[in-house]
């Protein structure tokens, strides 16, 4: 998930990425909804290394006081007020950064993400130097310390969906011949370096997790066998949990690729069956596709927890209502749930509504679907008209 609700300015970089009152409202509502473990949207590490304008940002020169720190601390406080844990999902985009924001991105190798993806164009990356990799380690480590000081319970490394750590893991984007390329252990070296540094700089009990792809669904991509072997390495590196997801910008995987996943609801549970059994200490979550209490309970026969994203943007009290027995399934939104781009925009727009103190639009009603699609077309046109100035950001504003 990505909220795109934090501060943004096209030119004044240092005011970017501060949590807003709107994002505090969103996380308070999720906390009220009795989610056991709240994972944030993307938290970025530099003003010019963004997944999107409006991302949360923890730059390495951020002080442990002042407006940015206070806003992060409030985010943790409101999210935890009803008993939830909150973990910050920390991300380096690598090559997946809008070329208008970063025309010289770094990656494992110089493999460019071609064309427009979700309306974004990307510049050709350069292979990261050792100095740049050392800075990546330092940035993740600082973010972990910052989150801990702000009251967060842990950090989740974003190692999936084609972002930088995933770019090192995947043979399709890692063509290196040095210590960071070739074997899986070499391709995972950056992650292991980050993990050791975080453990050395945070107290015992601070959660360290990672999101990885269970599969990438593309030639030369990360495979299930590699995911299984990587999880064993992650357990050795004392990761507390692994969240299994899948897909990249080139091959979106938030849909049912096979009939068995449709029957089990979860997009990646079949792959979890092959990955999880050898783990003894590291907990596993699987995310993507859950709609019913029955589907979630069935998944818990394989994994330790389930991740729910888009459904809790429609129903912020989904977990609370399921636990009370008042409902057994999420509402049936009347859109193509396999259309990742559309459902992602819907979820982000619902988050935006809640940030403004409103209730999220009920997409189980056909008239609301049509109203949303009309508003989305207007939003898309305005974003296109603003492409040069980049003053507009975020999702659809709904009246």
N, C-alpha and C positions, 0 to 999 in steps of 0.2 A: 504494500500500500504506500501511497505517497499523498500527503495532505495538501501540499502547496498552499499553506495558510500562513507561513512565516513572512517576515519582512523581506522586501525586495526593492532594489533600485538598479536601473540599467547601468548607471555610471558610478555611483557611490558604493563601492564594494563593502566597506566596513559596517554598513547598516543592514546588510543582507543577513537573513537566517536567524533572526531573533524570534523566539516563540511569541505569538500574538495572543491577545485575550480570546480570540476566536478558537485558537487551537487548545487553549486551556478549557474552554467550554466543552469542546469535543471530548477531551480525555476525562473530564469530570463525568460526563454522561456515560462513557464506557466503564468508568470505575463504578458508578451507580448501578450499572448493569451486571455487576458481580462476575466479570470475567476473571478467571483465576490468574492469568499471566498476560499482561498487555505488552505487546511488542510494537514499538513506534514505527511510523513510516521512516523513509530514508533520512538519516542524519549525515550530512556531508562534512568533509574535513578541510575544505578550503573554499574561499569565496568564488573562485573561478573553476572549481571542479564539482559541478552540480549535475544531478539527474534532471532537475527542472527548476526554474525560478519559483521561489516560495518554499524551497527546502529548508529545513532546520540545518544550521551550520555550527560546528565547533572548530574554529580555527586554532592553530597551535599557539597563537599569542594571546588567546582569550584569558583575561584575569578571572580569578575565583571570587569576583564581586562585580557589582555594577549591573546595568540593565540586562545584558545577555545572560549572565549567570543567574540572576534573580528570576528571570523568566523561565529558565530551565528548571530551577528549583521548584517554582510554583507548579510547573507541569507535572513533576514527580509527585508533589504533595497532593494535588487534586486527583490524580489518577489512583493514588494509594489510599485515599481517605476511607474507602469502604472495604479495604482488605486485599485488594489486588496487588500482585507484583508488577513492576514496570521495568522493562529492559529496553535500552536504546539500540535500534538497528542502525549500525554505522556502515557507511558505504563510500567507496571510492569508485567513481564511474568509469575510470580508464577511458577507453575510446568512446563510451556512450555518453557524451556530453555535447550539447548543441554547439555547433561550430561558431555561432555568434557569441557564445560565452567563452569558449576555449578553442581557438583555432589550431593549437599545437598540443593535442592530447597525448598522454602516454599510455602505453599498453605493454603486454608481454612482447609483442612483435608489431610489425608495421602493416597488419591486416586491417583494411578499412571496412567499416560497416557501410555498405553501399545503399544508395537510394534514400527515400524518406520513410521513416518509421514513426508512427504516431504523430505525423506532421513535422518531424525533426530531421534535419540533415546533419551529418557528422563529418568532421575533418579526418584526414588520414593520420593515424597515430604514429609515434616513433617508439622504438623499443626502449623501455625504461633503463636508465643507467643504474649502476650500483648506488650512486649517490641519491638518485631519485627513489630507489627501493628502500634505502635506509630512512629517507624522509617519510615514506609511506608507513613504515613500522613505527616511527616516532609519532606520526599523526594519529594512528589508531590507538597507541598507548596513551597519548595525552587525552584523547576522547574518553577512554575508559576511566582515567583518573578524574576527569571533569565530571562525568556522569556520576561516579561514586560520590564525589564531594557535593553534587547537587541533590543527592538523595535517591538516585536510581538504584535498583537492585542488581543490575547487570548490564552487559553489553552483548549484542549479537552481531557477529561479523557477517556482512552480506557477501556470501560466496556463491550466489546463484544468479540466474537471469541475465548472464552476459556482462556483469559489472567486472571491475578490475580483477578481483581474486578469482572469479570464474574464468576470466580471460587467460590467466596463468594455468588454471587446471585443464582447460580444454585444448586438445591437439589442433583443433581448427583455428585457434587464435594464438597458440604458443608454438612458435617455430624456432625457439632459442636452442642453441647448442652449448650454453654455459651451464652453471650449476642450477639454473632455474628452468631448464628445459629438458625434454627427453623422457626420462622415467617419471612415473607418477610421483614418487618421493621428491624428485627435483621440482616438478611442477607445483607441488604442495609446499615447497620450502618457504615461500613468502608467508603463507598462512601460519606455518609452524614458528617462524621468526616472530611474527606478531603475537602469537599465543604466549610464547615464552616471555616476551617483554611485558605483556599485560599481567601475567601472573607475578612477575617480579615487582610490579609497580602498583598492585592493588591488594587489599587485604584478603585473607582467607574468608570465604563466604560470599565474595562478590561473584556473581554468576557470569560465566563466559560460555556463550553458545555460538552457533554458526548456522546459517542457512546455506544449503548446497543443493545443486541439481541432482535428482536421482537419475535423470536421463535428459538428453538435450534434443532428441528426435531430429538429428541432422547428421550427415556424413562427416566422419572424423570428429564428431562431438564427444562430449563426456558420456561414458557408458555406465550401465548398471553395475557391471563388474568393477569398474574403477570407483564408483560411488561406494560399493561395499568395502573395497580395500582402503579407500580414504577414511571411511568411518572408523576402521580399526586404528589408523594413524591418529585420528582425532581423539579417540579414547586414550591412547598412549600420551597424548599432549594435554590430558586432563580437561578436555571440554566437558562442560556439564550437560549440554544438550546439543542435538543436531536436529534442525528442522529440514525435512525433506520436501523439496518442491521440484520444479522442472521447467525446461524451456529457456529460450533466449529471445531477444528482439527479432532475430531472423526466423525463429520457429516457435511461435507462441504455443504454450502447452496447457493453458488453462481451459481445456475442453476435454471431452471424453474421446481419447484416441482409439479406444477399443470397447467392445460391449461389456467386458468384465468390469471396467472402471465405472461404467454407467450404472451397473447393477449395485456396485459397492459405494456409489456416490463419489468417493474421493478419486481425484485424478491420478494420484501417485501411490495409492495403497498397494497395488499389485507389485510395484517396485520395492516398496518397503518390506514386503514379505521376503524378498531376496537379500535385503541389506541389513535388516535389524538383528536377526538371530544371533550373530556372533558377538554383539555388544553386551557387556556385563554391568558397567558402571554408568556410561553415558546414556542419558535419557533421549528418547526420540519423539518428535512430533511429525505429523504429516499434515500438510495444508492444501487447501484447494478443493472446492466442490461440495463440501458438506452442507446438507439442507435439513436432515431429519435427525431426531434424537436416536432413532434406531441405527442409522448409518454411523453416527458417532460412537455409539456403544459397541458396535461391531468392530470398528476400527481399533478400539482400545484392547481388543484381543491381540493385536499386532504391535501397536505403538503405545507410548506412555501418555500422549496427549494429542489433541486435534486442534488445528488452527483454522479459524473462521475469519474471513475478511469482509467480502462484499455483503454477506448476509447481515452482519452487525452494523453496516452502514445504513441499511434499510430499517433494521430493528435493533436499536441500541440496547434494549433490555432482553435480547434473545436468550442469553445464558440464564439470566435470572428467571425468566418465564419458563424455560425448560426445566430448570432445577425445582421450581415450585410445582411443576406438573400442570400448569395452566395451558401449555402448548406442547406439541410434540414435533413440530416442524416449522421451518421458516416460511414466510408467505411466498406464494408463487408469483414472482415478478413476470409480467407478460411481455418479456423481451427475449431475444435469443441469448440464452445464458452461455452459449459457446462463443459469442462474439466478445472477445476480451476487450477490444478497444471501446466498444459501446458500454459494456458493464463497468469498465474502469471509470469512464467519464460519469456515468450515473452515480457510482459510489462516491467519487470525489465531490460531485455536486451535492449529494446528500450530506456529506461531511460539512460542506460549506454552509448549508442551511442550518445545521445544528450549531455551528460556530456562531451564527448570528442569532441564536436563541429560538429558532423555528424548529418545527418537526420535519423530518425528511419526507420528501414526496413519496406517496404510496404508489409504487410501480406495479401493484397488482390490479390497478384500475386502468382500463383501456384509455379513458379520457385523459388521465394523467400521463400515460405513455405518449400520446399524441402531443400534449402540451409540452412535454419535455423535449421531444424530437424537434418541435418548432423552435423552442428556446435554444437548443443546441446548434441548430443551423445559424441562428443569429449570432451566437457566441463564436462559432467557427469563422464566420465572415468578419467579425470585429477583430479576432485574433490575427487573421490574415492581413487585414488593413493596418494593423499595428506591428507588423513583422519587423519593420526597420527600427522603431523606437523601443520595442519590447517593454512598454510600460504596463500593458495588460498581462496578467498571469493568473494561474489557478484554473478552476473549473467554472461550470455554467452558473451564473447568478439567476436564481429563481425567485419570483415575486411571492 
